[in-house]
Amino acid sequence: MPVLREHYYHPDFHGSFSIKKVLTVLVLELGYHELAIQDGMAAGVAYLNSLVQPDVTARQKIFTDLRAYCGMDTEAMVRLREALLEKTSVI
């Protein structure tokens, strides 16, 4: 976030430097819209729910959804880095 905030801005960020907002502008083909968990707050709530979920199958589903969300966060960071490096090579 500090790198973007200090060195790069796009009007489609609409003043936000969140990973989700920046990702939809810089890496068009990647997004969270198809995931069951789509943001950090929902991830935290899902994790807390998993701690009290007595149904093993439901608990496993929560963990599967959390892994998908965390995986997307990781891929998003890698792809954002690549997109920013590509932009710096153009300059």
Secondary structure, 3 states (H helix, E strand, C coil): CHHHHHHCCCHHHCCCCCHHHHHHHHCCCCCCCCCCCCCHHHHHHHHHHHHHCCCHHHHHHHHHHHHHHHHHHHHHHHHHHHHHHHHHHHC
